[in-house]
Amino acid sequence: MNTWQKVLSYLKSRVNPQGYETWLRPTRLRHANGDTLYVRVPSKEFDEWIRENFGGLIREALEASVDTYTLIKLAPWPARRWKCRYRLLMGEKMHDAQSAAEAYAMALLAALENAHEKS
């Protein structure tokens, strides 16, 4: 298990499942150089969101998982390497899409179909 996987494991138990699946699960360790981890994220928006909402927890995870302090650098990962750019978790269903609007539209359609099947 690499250092980033240890961080993700730590975060998984402290972040709500939807937040973890949407924002953290799509990240990948790009490489490590000394005490710096380079982590791939799908876009600049992911970079900003993760820093603002999970920065403190990531530091906490590093302190709990690693002997020496490690610096994390998030780097957007080109979209061509991803099957999807956006992932939305609603209930137990994951919706992958090329845009945020498409992901929400797919989730809304699925919710409407589910409601129609129940009636």
ZALUM-711509 format. One line per 2 residues: number of its first residue (from 1); their letters; for each residue z, x, y of N, C-alpha, C. Coordinates in steps of 0.05 Angstrom, whole numbers, always signed. Layout:
N
NUM = A = Z X Y Z X Y Z X Y; ...;
END
This chain:
119
1 = MN = +0 +17 -24 +0 +0 +0 +0 +18 +25; -20 +15 +42 -21 +31 +66 -1 +21 +87;
3 = TW = +2 +36 +108 +22 +29 +129 +16 +2 +142; -10 -4 +148 -17 -29 +160 -10 -53 +141;
5 = QK = -15 -49 +115 -9 -70 +96 +22 -75 +95; +38 -54 +98 +67 -57 +100 +74 -73 +124;
7 = VL = +61 -67 +147 +66 -82 +172 +59 -111 +168; +35 -117 +156 +27 -144 +151 +46 -159 +133;
9 = SY = +56 -145 +112 +75 -157 +94 +100 -165 +108; +110 -148 +126 +134 -153 +141 +129 -177 +160;
11 = LK = +106 -177 +173 +100 -199 +192 +96 -226 +178; +85 -225 +154 +79 -250 +140 +104 -267 +136;
13 = SR = +127 -254 +133 +152 -269 +128 +165 -277 +154; +154 -268 +177 +167 -274 +203 +149 -290 +222;
15 = VN = +125 -295 +214 +105 -310 +231 +98 -335 +216; +93 -357 +231 +85 -382 +218 +59 -378 +203;
17 = PQ = +55 -391 +181 +31 -387 +164 +5 -390 +179; +2 -409 +196 -23 -413 +211 -28 -389 +230;
19 = GY = -8 -380 +243 -11 -357 +261 -19 -332 +245; -6 -328 +223 -12 -305 +206 -41 -306 +196;
21 = ET = -49 -329 +185 -76 -331 +174 -98 -329 +196; -92 -340 +219 -112 -340 +241 -114 -313 +254;
23 = WL = -92 -300 +261 -92 -276 +278 -88 -250 +263; -72 -250 +242 -65 -224 +230 -80 -218 +204;
25 = RP = -84 -238 +188 -98 -233 +162 -126 -221 +165; -141 -229 +186 -168 -217 +188 -168 -188 +197;
27 = TR = -145 -176 +204 -145 -148 +213 -147 -129 +189; -158 -106 +194 -161 -85 +173 -155 -58 +184;
29 = LR = -143 -41 +168 -138 -13 +176 -165 +1 +176; -172 +12 +199 -197 +27 +201 -193 +56 +191;
31 = HA = -173 +69 +202 -165 +95 +193 -139 +103 +206; -127 +124 +196 -103 +135 +208 -108 +164 +216;
33 = NG = -97 +171 +239 -100 +199 +249 -73 +208 +259; -60 +225 +243 -33 +233 +250 -14 +210 +249;
35 = DT = -1 +204 +271 +18 +182 +272 +6 +157 +286; -21 +156 +287 -35 +133 +299 -51 +118 +279;
37 = LY = -47 +92 +279 -63 +74 +261 -84 +61 +279; -109 +61 +269 -131 +47 +283 -137 +22 +266;
39 = VR = -132 -1 +278 -134 -26 +264 -158 -42 +275; -175 -52 +257 -198 -68 +266 -190 -97 +270;
41 = VP = -200 -108 +291 -196 -137 +297 -223 -149 +303; -227 -175 +298 -253 -187 +301 -264 -187 +329;
43 = SK = -247 -187 +350 -258 -189 +377 -236 -179 +397; -245 -177 +422 -227 -169 +443 -205 -190 +447;
45 = EF = -213 -216 +443 -193 -237 +445 -171 -234 +424; -178 -226 +400 -158 -221 +379 -139 -198 +389;
47 = DE = -151 -177 +399 -136 -154 +409 -115 -163 +429; -124 -179 +449 -105 -188 +470 -84 -207 +459;
49 = WI = -92 -225 +442 -73 -245 +431 -52 -231 +414; -61 -212 +397 -42 -198 +379 -22 -182 +396;
51 = RE = -32 -168 +416 -14 -152 +433 +6 -170 +448; -3 -192 +459 +15 -209 +474 +35 -224 +457;
53 = NF = +26 -233 +433 +43 -250 +417 +57 -237 +394; +47 -214 +385 +59 -201 +361 +67 -172 +366;
55 = GG = +63 -162 +391 +68 -134 +397 +97 -126 +389; +116 -142 +397 +144 -135 +391 +150 -136 +362;
57 = LI = +139 -156 +348 +143 -157 +319 +129 -134 +304; +106 -125 +314 +93 -102 +302 +110 -77 +305;
59 = RE = +121 -73 +329 +139 -50 +332 +163 -52 +313; +174 -76 +311 +197 -81 +293 +189 -74 +264;
61 = AL = +165 -83 +256 +155 -78 +229 +152 -48 +224; +141 -34 +244 +138 -5 +241 +165 +9 +238;
63 = EA = +184 +1 +254 +210 +13 +252 +223 +8 +225; +218 -15 +213 +229 -22 +187 +214 -10 +164;
65 = SV = +188 -4 +168 +171 +5 +145 +163 +34 +145; +166 +48 +167 +156 +75 +169 +178 +94 +178;
67 = DT = +178 +118 +167 +199 +138 +174 +196 +147 +203; +171 +152 +212 +167 +161 +239 +153 +139 +255;
69 = YT = +156 +140 +281 +143 +120 +298 +113 +123 +296; +99 +101 +293 +70 +102 +291 +58 +85 +314;
71 = LI = +37 +95 +326 +23 +81 +347 +1 +65 +335; -3 +40 +344 -24 +23 +334 -45 +20 +356;
73 = KL = -70 +24 +349 -92 +19 +368 -110 -2 +355; -113 -24 +369 -130 -45 +359 -158 -41 +370;
75 = AP = -178 -44 +353 -206 -40 +361 -223 -63 +351; -237 -76 +370 -255 -98 +360 -274 -88 +340;
77 = WP = -278 -103 +320 -296 -97 +298 -322 -112 +302; -345 -99 +302 -370 -113 +308 -374 -137 +290;
79 = AR = -383 -159 +303 -386 -184 +289 -404 -183 +265; -424 -165 +265 -443 -163 +243 -429 -156 +216;
81 = RW = -405 -145 +218 -391 -138 +194 -375 -161 +183; -373 -182 +198 -357 -205 +190 -376 -228 +181;
83 = KC = -368 -242 +161 -383 -266 +153 -379 -288 +174; -356 -287 +188 -350 -307 +209 -336 -292 +231;
85 = RY = -338 -304 +255 -324 -292 +278 -298 -306 +284; -296 -331 +275 -272 -347 +281 -263 -360 +256;
87 = RL = -237 -361 +253 -224 -373 +229 -202 -391 +239; -203 -416 +230 -183 -435 +239 -170 -447 +214;
89 = LM = -144 -446 +212 -129 -457 +190 -117 -483 +199; -124 -505 +185 -113 -531 +191 -102 -542 +165;
91 = GE = -76 -546 +163 -64 -555 +138 -68 -533 +118; -81 -539 +96 -86 -520 +75 -115 -511 +75;
93 = KM = -131 -520 +94 -160 -514 +94 -166 -493 +116; -183 -474 +108 -192 -453 +126 -221 -460 +135;
95 = HD = -226 -459 +161 -253 -464 +171 -264 -439 +185; -285 -428 +174 -298 -404 +184 -323 -412 +200;
97 = AQ = -327 -399 +223 -349 -406 +240 -357 -383 +258; -379 -386 +272 -389 -365 +290 -378 -368 +318;
99 = SA = -367 -392 +325 -355 -396 +351 -330 -412 +348; -313 -411 +368 -288 -426 +367 -294 -456 +367;
101 = AE = -314 -464 +383 -321 -493 +384 -331 -502 +357; -347 -486 +343 -356 -493 +317 -333 -496 +297;
103 = AY = -314 -478 +298 -291 -479 +280 -275 -504 +284; -270 -511 +310 -255 -536 +315 -271 -561 +308;
105 = AM = -297 -560 +312 -314 -583 +305 -313 -587 +274; -315 -565 +259 -314 -567 +230 -287 -578 +221;
107 = AL = -266 -569 +233 -239 -579 +226 -236 -608 +234; -246 -616 +257 -245 -644 +265 -260 -662 +246;
109 = LA = -284 -653 +238 -300 -669 +219 -285 -672 +192; -273 -650 +183 -258 -650 +158 -235 -669 +160;
111 = AL = -221 -669 +183 -198 -687 +187 -207 -716 +188; -230 -722 +201 -240 -749 +202 -249 -758 +174;
113 = EN = -262 -741 +159 -270 -748 +132 -246 -754 +114; -225 -738 +118 -200 -741 +102 -187 -768 +110;
115 = AH = -187 -775 +135 -175 -800 +144 -192 -824 +134; -218 -820 +133 -236 -841 +124 -232 -846 +94;
117 = EK = -228 -825 +79 -224 -827 +50 -198 -841 +44; -178 -837 +60 -151 -850 +55 -151 -880 +62;
119 = S = -170 -888 +80 -170 -916 +88 -187 -934 +70;
END
